Amino acid sequence: MAARKSPLINTATTLGKVIAFFLASAVAGLLVAGTMVPLAVGATSATTMAGDTYASIEIPKTTATIAQPSRLLDRDGKELAKFFTQNRKVIKLKDISPWMTKAIISVEDERFYEHGGVDGKGIARAVVSNLTGTRQGASTITQQYVANLLVNDQQASGMDAETIARNGNKNVGDKVREIKWANQIETKMSKDEILQGYLNLVPFAGATYGVEAASQRWFSKPASKLNAQESALLAGMVQSPVRVNPANNPQNALKRRNVVLGTMLKNGALTKPQYDKAVKSKIELNESQDTSGCSAAGDSAYFCNYVFNDVGNNPAFGKTKKDRQNLLYSGGLTITSTLDSKMQKEATKQTRITVPAGDKGGAGAALLTRNNKTGEILTMAQNTNFGVGKSKKNPDKYTEVNYNTNGYQGGSTAKPWTAVAWLESGKSMGTRVNAKRQNYDGTSWKASCLDGGRVSQPKWAPKNATANMNYPMAASAGLYWSINSATVAEAYRLDLCDIASVPERLGLLEGQTTDSNGKIVPATPEAMAVSPAFILGAQNVTALAQARAFGVFANEGKRCESTPYVSVKSNRGEIKLPESDCKEVIKADVVKKLNGTLKPLAETRPTNGNGTQAGALIGGDIGGKTGTSNYATSTWFAGYTSDITTISWVGRKDGKTYDPATNKHYGLNSGLKIRGKRTPSTADSGTFASPLWTRYMAKVADRYPMENIPSVGPFTKNYKNSGSGSAGGSGTATGQSTSNRQSTTNRQSTSTRKSAPKSTAKSSKSSKKKDKEEKKDSEAPKKSEPSKEPEKPKKPKKSDSDD
């Protein structure tokens, strides 16, 4: 520890410095009785030394808030984690056992209720003891109280630990400051208030501060329940917390405890029979160690760590990151979070049913649920354990990587982007697209936000997962079956920049990057539009961003920003956080038309893995979209009710997709194993992610309202020559509302549903003209075939992003 130079004299010990000061005061003339304040008499050098020293010492006018741990709670008030450098709970004197107050006064300041801030008799006694070779302190409880206040202030200011005025590192100025401050404190506070403050401030072993935390640490009981011998043990630790730590040094602790009991007997705080009983007792500990940080949050640790990082970066908690972290560790915050622990428990259970914790096959599973109308994050679960440092020893079971905030290829969950732009251009989900075409080598694409207004892809021939589904078809059928060639055909008739604006509005580009000619640049619509491949989900997205985006479709086009907070309170009151920010990013009528397809898709496409469809299990309005990246390195289901959106993800946890050196692909259908078994070569979102979503939502969906999700047709899932050639026409596409969805189940919905017209989208003159010009490309027949159930698709062979 660095030496702290005295501004006055340099003696060997702190006590020696104090003695020198008081000798100078004595030479000067007088000491005020009871307070030991020196009064200068005459003009000697000793007088000047004593008087000037005392007068020049500045004492704090205000003090920092006493450092207390911050607590992270779930939305129902259950504690998830604590953050602290000093584990302390401030309590009232009436909540401290009388035995504890008697013990601390007996051993630290037996004349506490008799003297002022400084005890002249105590100093005289200490001088004699030290001259005879027996070390004895002279500080009163009041002096120790202000000394600890000063340390707290210095720590709060960020002072370097080596320069903080602690015992063994004090100079004469420090001691005189304590004396002067103690004298002042005695005029402003009662003895009981000083004792209360001291017992809440005093350090015990390690990060344990204050008698309440110490009582819980060593005896797992409140300080009000301490008996005589327990109180004596804790009072004895104050002098040297490390040397008399009862867990590490039980013999030292026992000796010191008995010394304290002896002083209690001598001072009349114990009767002889009480003393005899206490001194014969053994030390009986019942330890309970509080842990600072998210490792104590168990299955909620990844959510906890998300909150920890948000506090550090959120201006609402301070001007700098250091200020914010200081507030978290010492500001006594009570953070009531948005986490729904019951849902979190089920989410964790279901992810581990899908991919067991510690599975060595390289796969991961995650679930995130968010409230569409408030942005509140309700769950953040994955199949691994959070453990700082443990991930290096056991990377299969432990990781600090949060799968829900880590970016993975979104696959076909990106296809609604094109569908939104399609509808915004005035077209209908009943409009026919040329899904027969699968080669776009050298094709010129409109991209108005780029120089020249167009881009071309020298070679691009996106294939479908299933070879027999490339027919001219209605846009709704293409989205329902997630047919790549249908989405590409739609995009060809649009402006790539219009499509790329959709994920930006949905909030999917935040924090993401895209690779442009080998250079990593921030993701923007312009950066995405340089290549049409983005429409099939090559872009990395996070589950959290996906939840925000799909929540827009459930919330009539309004996007609400994500938040992990219900409220945050500090010792000084509530911290004002930004109010829930919800704004319309897509017109409600466009979302209604999109939901005309995404609702029947969600009712039938995800099952529980045993063939039971989600619509039958959940029992309310749902919408959603499947997603599978190349070679199933990431598989998704993004689904929603009116109030909540849940994103399920199962994929390669390290995000690895392809090794050009070995021409090796990595994915669920390319060699990954779960439970030691190779996953099927046909694996896609329906293999793991969709069943995970369905099983989980069947258990938790009814915890939040499931109201009607407004939707209109036209909709058909017939992919053979369905749809109308007119941009706004309905043709023979089935225009069904939520009251008649082409589900193979006969379940009754719990919500009230209204029929919608067969077609609500009317073509404009401009869209008719455009469709006429593109008639050759669309290859739309004059008459479409009647709507019918499609043939059962064959299992796919993965190529480009598809599902």
N, C-alpha and C positions, 0 to 999 in steps of 0.2 A: 504494500500500500504506500502510495506517495506521501512523503512528509508534508505537513501543512505548517508553514513558518509562522511563528508568533510575531505579532506586530509590537510586542512589548519586551518580553524577556524569554530566554531560552533555557528552560530547566528540564530535568530528565523526565519528569512525570507530570501528568495532568494535575494530580493532587499537589505536587510541588509548586506548580504554577499558581494554583489557588492560594496555597499557604503564603507564597511570596507576595501575592496581591494583598492579602489581608494583613501581613506584617507591615507592608507599606501603608496600609490604611491605619493600622494601629499607631505607627510612627507619626502619621499625619495628625492624629488627634483622637477622633471619636468614631464609634460605630453605632449606628442607630439600633437601639435594643430591639431584638425580635426579628429584625429584617436584615441586619448586617450590612446596611447601606452605608458606605464611608462618607463622612462629612469632613471636608478640608478645614483645618484650623491653622492659620499661619501661612507662611510663604516658603516653606522648605521644599527641596526637590522631591522628597517623599510625598509631601502634600500634593504637589503638582502631579506626580505620577498617579496617585490614587484617585484624586478628583478628576483629572483630565481623562483618565482611562474610563471611569464610570460614565462621565458625561458624554464621551464621544461614541459610546456604543449605541448603535441603532437597533431597535427591535421592530419586528414586523407590525405593520398597522392592520393588515388582514392576513388570513391564512388560507391555504388551499383546502379544498374539500378533502376530508379524510378518505384515503384510498379504500375502495370497497370493490368486491368482485362484481362483474356484470353477469346476469343470468339470461339464458336463452330458453324461452318457454314455447310449448306448442300452443295452438289456438285455444285450447281448453285450460291452459295454465300449468300444465305438467312440465317440470324442469327437464330440459334436454342436455344442457351443458353450462359450465361456468368458465369465465375468463378472468384471470387474476395474476398479479405478481405478489400481491399480499391478500391472502385468504382471510377475510375479516367480516364479521357481522356486528354492526354497531347496535348495542342494546342499552336499556335504561339500568340505572343502579339497582332499582327495585327487582330487576330480573336477574340479579347476580346473588348467589348464595352468600348469606352473612359470614359463613366460614371463610369464603374467599376474601372478602374485604378485611376480615380480622387477620388472616394469614399474611396478606400483602403489606398491611400496615405494620404488623409485628416485625417482619424481616427487612422491610425497606425503609420505614420511617415511623418509628414507634411514637414520636411526638407530633405526628401529622396534624392532629386537631388542636395543638397547643401553640405552634410557632407560626411565623409569617411565611413568606416565600422561601426564606433561607433559615436554617437552624444553627444559631451560633454555638449552642452546646454540642450539637452534632459535629460541627467542624472542629471544635476544640478536642472532642473525644477522638476524632479521626487523626488529628495532629499527634496526640499522645500515642495512639495505637501505632501509627506509622513510624514514629521516632523509636518505639520499642521493638520494631520489626514485624508487627502484625498489621497487614494491609486491611484497611477499612474505608469504605466510601463515606462521602459527606453530603451527597445530593439528596435533597428532599424529594418526595413524590411530586411536588409541584415543579421542581427543577427538572425532574425526569420527564414530566408531562410536556413542558415547553421544549425540552431537547428533542423529544419525539415529534412534536409539532414542526420544529425546524427541519428535521430530516424529511418529514412528509412534504414540506414546502419545496425543499431542494430536489427531491425525487420528482415531484410534479412539474418542476421547471425544466426537467431534463438534465440536471447537473450530472457530470461524470461521477461515477460511484467512488472513485478514489479521492475526490475533493469534498465529499459530503462529510459534515462534522459528526462523526460517530464516536462512541467511546473508544479510547485508545488513539484517537486521531484528532484530538482537540487541543487548541492553544488557549492562552489566557483570555484572549478576546472572546472565544467561544464560551468559556465558563462565566465570564462576567456578563455576557449577553444573557445567559441562562438566569443568572442572579437577578439582573434588572428586569427581565421579562417575567420571571417568577413573582417578583414583588408586585409588578403591575397586575398580573393575573389574579393575585390574591385580593386585589381591590375590586375586581370586576366579577369574580365567580365565587360561589360558595364552595366550601370544602367538599361537599358531596358531588358537586358538578365537576370539580377538578379530579376527584377520585374516579368518577364515572368516565371522564375523558381519558384518564390514564389507563384504566383497565381495558378500554376499547382500542387504544393505540399500541400498547406495549408488545414488542415482538417475542414470539416463542420460537420453537425450532422451525427451520426451513421457511416456507412461505406462510406459516401460521401466525396470524397477528390477532391480538385481542383475546380476552378470556373466553368469549363465546365460541369462537373457532377452535381455541385450544381444548375446551371441554369436549366439543364434538370430535375433535381429532383423536384425543387420547381415551375418552371414555364413552363416546357416542351418546352423549346426553347434553341437555342444555345446562348452561352455567348455573341456573337457578337450583339445580339438583345436586350440585357438588357437596360431598361430605367433608369432614375436617381433614382427613388424610389426603384426599384428592386435591383439596384446595392447597394444602401445604406443598404437595408435589408441584403443582403449577406455579405457585408463588416462588418456590425454590429455583425454578427454571429461568426466571427473569434475569438473574445475575449472570448466568452463563448457559444459554439455551443448548449449545452444542455439547458442552462437557457433561451436562446433567440430563441429556435426552434419555428418557426412561426406556425407549426401545433399543437404542444403541449402547447406552451406558447405564444399565439398571443399577449397578452397585453405587455409582456416583449419585444417581438420582435418589436412591434410598437414603444415603448418608445426608444428602442435602435436605431431603424432606424432613428427616428427623431433627435436623438443626432448626428448621422452621417451626416444627412442633414444639421444640424446646423454648424458642422465643415466645411462642404463643402462650405457653405455660407461665413463663416468667412475667409476661405482661398481663396475665389474667384473662387472656382470650380463651383459654382452656382450663377446665378443672383438672385436678390430678387424675381422677378416674378416667376422664375423657382422654387425657394425654396418654395414660398407660395403655388404654385400648388402641388408640391410633398408632402409637409408636411400635406396637407389637404386630400390627397388621402388615401383610405383604402388599407389594404393589400389584394391583389387579387392573390391567389395561383392557380396554375393549375398543381397539383402534378402528377408525374409519377415515380413510384418506381421500380427500377431495382432489380431483384432477382438473387442471386447467386446460381447456381446449376441447376440440371436437372428438377426440378419441373416446371420450366418455359418453358420447351421444349414441353409441351402438348403431342400429340400423338407420338412424337419422343423421349419421355423421357427414354424409356428403351434402345434405341440405345445410347442416350446421356450417360446414366449410364454405358453402356458397354465401351464407349470411356473413361469415367472418370476412371474406374477401369484399363483399359489398360495403360493409361498414368502412373498411380501409380505403375504399375508392369513392365513397359517397360524400359530397360536400355538405350534406345536412349534418354530418357528425364532426365537422371541423375543417379548418382551412387547409391543413396539410395532412398527408398520410400519417405522419408521426403523431400529430394532434389526435387524429381519429383513433389510432391504435391505443394511444395513451388513455383516451376516454373509455375505450372498450375494456382495458385491463384494470383501470382504477376508478372509473366514473360511477360505479354502482348502477349501471343501466339495467333496466328490466325490459327485455325485448320480447314482447309477445308476438310470436311469428304466426304465419299463415298455415303452418304444417298441421295436417289432420292425421294424428298418430294412428288412428284406427285404420285409415286408408293406407298409411305408410306401412303398417305391419302387414297388411294383405298384399301390398305391392311387392314388398321384399320377399314374402313367401312365394308369390307366383313367379318372380324372376328366378328364384332358386329351384323351383320345380322345373323350369325350362332349362336352365344351365346351373348345375349345382355349384355352390361356393367352393373354390379350390379345384374345379375341373381343369385338367391340364390340356384340353384340346384346342385352346386358343380362342374360344367363342365367349362372348359376353351377352348379357341381357339387361335391359333397363326399362323402367316405366316412370313416366312423369305425368301428373295430373294438375290441371290449372283451371281456375274459375274464369269463364269467358267474360263475365260481366264486371269483374273487379280486377282481374289480372293476378289474383292471389295464387301462389304456388302451393298446392295442397299435398303433393307427394313428389319425392325425388329419390327413387330407389334403383338399386342394381344388385347383381348377384355376388358382388365381392364385398370384402370388409375394408374399411378405411383404417389405415395404420401407418403413421409417419415412421419411416425407417424400416418397417416390416416388409414393405414391398420388395426390397432388394433380396431378402432371405426367402420369401415365399410369394413370388409375383403372381401366382395363379389364384391365391386366396386373397391377397392384399394388394391394393393399389390406391394411390392418391388421385388417380385420374377419374374425374366425374364423367361417366358415359353420357349423362344427360346434358352436359354443357360442352362436351367435346364434339368436334365436327366430323360427320361421316357423310358419304354420298347419299343424297336423298332419293335417288331412283325415281320411280313413278309417282311418288308423292308430289313431284313437280308438275305433273300433267294438268292439275287444275289451273296453273298459271296461264297456260294457253287457252283453256276453256273460258277463263274470265275475260281475257283479251278478245276472244272469239265473240262472246256475248256483248261485250262493250262496243264492238264494231257494228253491232246491229244484227248479227246473225243469230241463229237459233240452235238449240241442242238437237232439233229435228233436221237441220240442214245436212245434206249428204256431203261427205268428203271422200276423196279418192284414196282410200287406204290400200288400194291394189298396188300403187306405186311404192317401190322400196329402194330405188336408186336415185340419188340426188348428186351424183358426181358432177362437179363443175357448175351446179345450179346457182343462179344469182338470186339472192334474198334481199328483200327490202329491209333497210336498217337506217331510218331517217336521222338517228342521233349520231351517226358516224360520218366521217368525211366521205363525200361521194354518194352517200345515201344508200349504198348497197354493199353487200359482202358476198363472197362466194367460197365454197368449200370444194377444193379440188377433188377430193375423194370422200364420199360419205354415203354409205348404203345401209342405213339402220334396218336391222332385221326384227321380226316379231318373235316372241317367245314360242308361238304356235304357228306353224306354217300354213294351216288351212283357214286362217282368219283374215286374209288380205283381200277383202272385197270392198267395193264402194258401200259406205254405210253411213247411218246417222251419227252425228257427233256424240250423241248420248251413248250409243252402243260402243263407240271407240273408247270413251272414257270409262264406261262400266267394265269392259273387259280389259282395259289398260293396254290397248293395241298401239304399239309404237307408230306404225305407218299411218294410223288415223290422226294421231297428235301431230306428226310431221306434216301431213297434208293440210291440217288446219293452219299450222304455223306458216306454211308456204304462202297462204292466201292473206297473211297478216304482215304487220311490221314487227320485226324482231325486237325493236326498241319498246314497242307497246307491250309485248309479252314480258320483256325484262323489267318493265316498270312494276309489274304485279308483285313479284317477290319483294321488291323494295318497299312497296306500300304495305305489304303483309308483315314486314319486319324480319325478313329472312336473311338480309345481307349484313346485319350488324356483326362486326368482328370477324367476318369471313374474308377469305382471300381467294383469288383465282389465278391460275398460272397462264400468263400470256406471253408466248414466245420465250419461255424459260424464266421470265421475270415475275416475281411475286408482287402483285399490286392490290390495293384495296378493292373489294368487290363493289362494282357499280353496274347499273344497267348498261352503260357503254362498254365496260369490260366484258360483260357477259355476251353482249350482242355481236361480238366479233366472230362468234362461231355458233351456228344453230344447235349444236349438240347440247347446249344447256337446257333445252326444252325437255330433254329426257332425264334430267336429274343428275348430271355429272357434278354439279356444284355441291360442296360440303355444306351441310346444315346441322344444327343442333336440335336435340329433342325439345329443349326449352323454346327455341325460336319456332319450331314446328307447332308447338302447342299454342303459341300466340297467333300464328298464321291461321291455323284451322279454326281457332276460336272466332275469327272474323266471320267465317261461314255460318257459325252457330248464332252469332250476335248481330244479324241483319246488316253486315258490312262494317261494323264498328270494331276497331282494334283498341284493346286496352293493354297498357304497358304492364309488364310483369312486376310483381312485388313480393318479397318474403315477409312483409311487416303488417301486423294488425295495429300495433302501437309500440312506441318506445318512450320509456320514462327514465329520467335521470334523478339524482338526488335533488336537483333544483327544479324539477317539474318535467312536463312532457316535451319531448323534442318534436318539433313540427316537421313532418315529412311532406313531400309533395303529394297533393291529392291525386286520386286515381285519374289517370289521363286516358280518356276514351274518345276516339274521334272516328268519323266515317272515312274509310279508305276505299271502299267499293260501294257502289249504289245498291240499295236494298233490293231493287227489282232484279239486278244482275245476280245477286246472291240467291234469291228465290229460284231463279231459273237453274243455277248451278246445283242447288239442293235437290231439284227435281231428278237429278241423276245420282248425286252422292248419297242420298237417303236410301234408295233401293239397293245401291251398291253395299252400303254398310249393313243392311238388314240380312243380306244373303251371302256376301263374299267371305267375311270372317266367321269362322266357326270355333268351337271349343276344342277342336282337335279330334273329336269323336263324331263329327258330322252335324251336330246341332248348331243351327245358325244363330248369329248374334241377336237378330230381331226377336226370335222366340225366347231367348234367355233373358234379355234385358227388359223387355216389356214397355218400351217407350220410344219416342222419336229419336233416331240416331242417324248420323251421317258420317262419311269418312272415305278414306282412300288408302289403298295398298301401295307398297313401294319396295322395289328390289333393285339394287345396283348391279353392275356387271359382275357376273359370277357369284352373285349373292354374298358379296362381302358385307353388305348391309341390307337388312330386310326390315320393313316398317309396317305398322298400321297406325294411321292417324285418324282417330275417330272422336266424335263429339255427340253430346246431348245438348239440350238448350242451354245448360248452365256450366257444364264442365267439358273439357277436352282432355283426352288421354292419348299419349304417344307411347307406343311400344316399339322397342328396337331390339333386334337380335342380329348379331353379326360378328365379324372379326374384331376383337377388342383393340388391337393395335392399329386398326385402320388400313392395314397393308392390302393392296389390291393386285399388283402385278410386278414381277421382276423381269425387266427386259433382258437382263444378262442371261437368265436361264429360260426365258419365255414361259415362266411359271405363273399361274394365276392362283390367287388365294381367296377362298370364300367357302360358304356353306355347301356349295355344290362342287367344290374343287379340293376336297381332302380334309376339311376341318372335322374334328371329332367332338362329340358330346357323350359323356359317360363311357368313353373308350370306344364308341362305335362311330364309324364314318357316317357323316350326314349324307343323305341321298343326292345323287347328281342332278336331280330335278328340284332341289330345294329352292323355295322362293318365300315370299312373305306369308303364304298360306301354310307353310310348314311349321314355323315357330312363332313369328311375331303376331300374326292374326289370332291364333289360339290363345297366346298369352294375353292379348288385349281383351278377348272375349271372356275368358275365365275370370279375369280380374274385375272387369266392368260388371259382370253378372253379380258379383259380390258387393260392389260399392256404389253403383250408379244411383241407387235410390236414396243415398245420403243427401243428395241435392236435387232440386226440382227437375222434373223431366217434362217440360211443356212442349207444345207444338212448335216445330221448326218450320216456318213458312216456306213453301215450295210450290212450284208450278212446273207443268210439262212444257213441251212434249218430251216424252221419254220412251225409248225402246231399247231392249237389249238384244234385239235381232240384228246380227252383224252381216247378214247377207242381203245386199242391195236395198237396205232400208233408208228412210229419210227422204227429204225433199230437195230438189235442185235449187229451190229459191232460198235466198239467204234468210228470209223471215218466215217462210212457209212451213206448214206442219206436215204436208204430204200425208202419208199413212202412218207416220210414227205415232205410237201410242201416247197420247197426252194425258198421263195419269198423275193425279195428285197424291198426297199422303193417305188419302182414304182408300186407294186401290193401287197398291204397289205390287209389282210382279214378284212376290215372294212365294216360296213353296210351302210356307207355313200358314196356318189359319189363326194366328194369335190375334187377340184383341188389344188395341192400344189403350193405355190409361189416359191418353190425352184426347181432347176434342179436335176433330179434324174436319176440314171443309173441302168439298170438291172444287177443283179448278177447271177452267176451260181446257179444251183439248189443246189449244195453242194460244198463247198470249203474246207471242212475238210477231209483230207485223213488220214486213220489210219496208225499208225506205227506198226512194227512187235511186239514190246513189248505190245502195247495197245491191239492188236488182241489176243495175248497170254493171257493177263489178262482177257479180256472179255470172252474168251473161258473157262477159269477157273471159272469165275463167272456166267456162263450161267445158272446154276441151280438156282442161286439166282435171276437173272433177269427175268427168265421165259419168255424169248422173243420167240415168235413163229417164224418159218422160214419165213413166209410171213405175212406182216402186212396188216391191213385193209386199204382201200382207205381213203384219207383225206376227212372229211365231217364236216359240222357244228355240234357242240355238242348239246346235249340236254340241255334245260334250267335248270341250277342247282337249287336245292331246297334251301330255306333259311337255313343257318347253325345254328347248336347248338354249341356254343363255348365250346371248351375243352382246348387243348393246343394252343399255339400261332399259329394263322392261319389267313387267310384273303380270 
